[in-house]
Amino acid sequence: MPSKLEASLVLVDELLIGLVVLILLTTLGFLDVFMAIIIGIGMVAIFVVSTHILLKPQFLKPKVGAETMIGKRCRSITPIKPTGEVQVNGEYWSAISTEPINENIEVEIIGFNGLKLMVRKVTNTDLT
């Protein structure tokens, strides 16, 4: 399967070939200049939309996996001294913290240690 960059380069190649064919057809008198301009604009529009669709996912944040949880806030279900449980998006996770955290306290996920979340207590200054 070609990469997004390879696919967009193929689109550029096809666009250039199409525009050269349009110029040749117009030069040889097989196509009216106005019609060639309209077709050329349509080809460029298709190119721009296709390239946008192909390249947009390259710049998006991941939507699955562990890295999406870092920075999220959740609540402690049990006291975390130094281990306990938190609930994230309806799922229960084991958590560890360097500071004791009581039950039902808002925490922020700062990393992972194996399958355990590393969390810290959210302070008032973090709420802004």
C-alpha positions as CSV (number, residue, x, y, z in Angstrom):
1,M,0.0,0.0,0.0
2,P,1.5,3.4,-1.0
3,S,2.1,6.0,1.7
4,K,0.2,9.2,1.7
5,L,3.1,11.1,0.3
6,E,3.5,8.7,-2.6
7,A,-0.2,8.9,-3.3
8,S,-0.2,12.7,-3.3
9,L,2.9,12.6,-5.7
10,V,0.9,10.4,-8.0
11,L,-1.9,12.9,-7.9
12,V,0.5,15.7,-8.8
13,D,1.8,13.6,-11.7
14,E,-1.7,13.0,-13.0
15,L,-2.6,16.7,-12.6
16,L,0.4,17.7,-14.7
17,I,-0.3,15.1,-17.4
18,G,-3.9,16.3,-17.5
19,L,-2.9,19.9,-17.9
20,V,-0.4,19.1,-20.6
21,V,-3.1,17.2,-22.5
22,L,-5.4,20.1,-22.1
23,I,-2.8,22.5,-23.5
24,L,-2.1,20.2,-26.4
25,L,-5.8,19.7,-27.3
26,T,-6.3,23.5,-27.1
27,T,-3.2,24.2,-29.3
28,L,-4.3,21.6,-31.9
29,G,-7.8,23.2,-32.0
30,F,-9.7,20.2,-30.7
31,L,-10.8,22.1,-27.6
32,D,-12.0,25.6,-27.1
33,V,-9.8,27.8,-24.7
34,F,-12.8,28.6,-22.5
35,M,-13.7,24.9,-22.1
36,A,-10.0,24.0,-21.4
37,I,-9.9,26.6,-18.6
38,I,-13.1,25.2,-17.1
39,I,-11.8,21.6,-17.2
40,G,-8.4,22.8,-15.8
41,I,-10.1,24.5,-12.9
42,G,-12.1,21.3,-12.2
43,M,-8.9,19.2,-12.3
44,V,-7.1,21.5,-9.9
45,A,-10.2,21.5,-7.5
46,I,-10.2,17.6,-7.6
47,F,-6.5,17.6,-6.9
48,V,-6.7,20.0,-3.9
49,V,-9.6,18.1,-2.3
50,S,-7.9,14.7,-2.9
51,T,-4.6,16.0,-1.4
52,H,-6.4,17.4,1.6
53,I,-8.2,14.2,2.2
54,L,-4.9,12.2,1.9
55,L,-2.7,14.4,4.0
56,K,-5.1,15.6,6.8
57,P,-4.7,12.4,8.9
58,Q,-0.9,12.9,9.0
59,F,-1.3,16.1,11.1
60,L,-4.1,14.8,13.5
61,K,-3.5,13.7,17.1
62,P,-3.8,9.9,17.6
63,K,-7.3,9.0,18.8
64,V,-6.5,5.5,20.1
65,G,-3.8,4.1,22.3
66,A,-2.2,5.0,25.6
67,E,-0.7,8.4,24.4
68,T,-4.3,9.8,24.1
69,M,-4.8,9.4,27.9
70,I,-1.9,11.6,29.0
71,G,-3.2,14.9,30.1
72,K,-6.7,13.7,30.8
73,R,-8.4,14.3,34.1
74,C,-10.3,11.8,36.0
75,R,-11.4,10.9,39.6
76,S,-9.7,8.6,42.1
77,I,-12.0,5.7,43.0
78,T,-9.9,4.4,45.9
79,P,-7.2,6.2,47.8
80,I,-3.9,6.2,45.9
81,K,-1.1,5.6,48.6
82,P,1.0,5.0,46.4
83,T,-1.3,2.7,44.4
84,G,-5.0,2.8,43.9
85,E,-7.7,3.0,41.2
86,V,-9.0,5.7,39.0
87,Q,-11.9,5.7,36.5
88,V,-11.2,7.0,33.0
89,N,-13.9,7.1,30.4
90,G,-15.9,4.5,32.3
91,E,-13.0,2.1,32.7
92,Y,-11.2,1.3,35.9
93,W,-7.4,1.6,35.8
94,S,-4.7,0.9,38.4
95,A,-2.9,4.1,39.3
96,I,0.3,5.1,41.1
97,S,1.3,8.5,42.5
98,T,4.3,9.9,44.3
99,E,2.0,11.8,46.7
100,P,-0.9,10.3,48.7
101,I,-4.3,11.1,47.0
102,N,-7.6,10.5,48.8
103,E,-10.7,8.9,47.2
104,N,-12.9,11.0,44.9
105,I,-10.2,13.5,44.1
106,E,-9.6,14.9,40.6
107,V,-6.3,13.7,39.2
108,E,-4.4,14.2,35.9
109,I,-2.7,11.4,34.0
110,I,0.9,12.2,33.6
111,G,2.3,9.0,32.2
112,F,2.4,5.2,32.3
113,N,4.4,2.6,34.3
114,G,3.6,-0.7,32.5
115,L,-0.2,-1.0,32.7
116,K,-0.5,1.5,35.6
117,L,-1.3,5.1,35.1
118,M,0.9,7.7,36.8
119,V,-1.3,10.4,38.2
120,R,-1.0,13.6,40.1
121,K,-3.5,15.6,42.1
122,V,-5.0,18.5,40.3
123,T,-4.5,21.7,42.2
124,N,-6.5,25.0,42.1
125,T,-3.8,26.6,39.9
126,D,-4.2,23.8,37.4
127,L,-7.9,24.6,36.9
128,T,-7.3,27.8,35.0
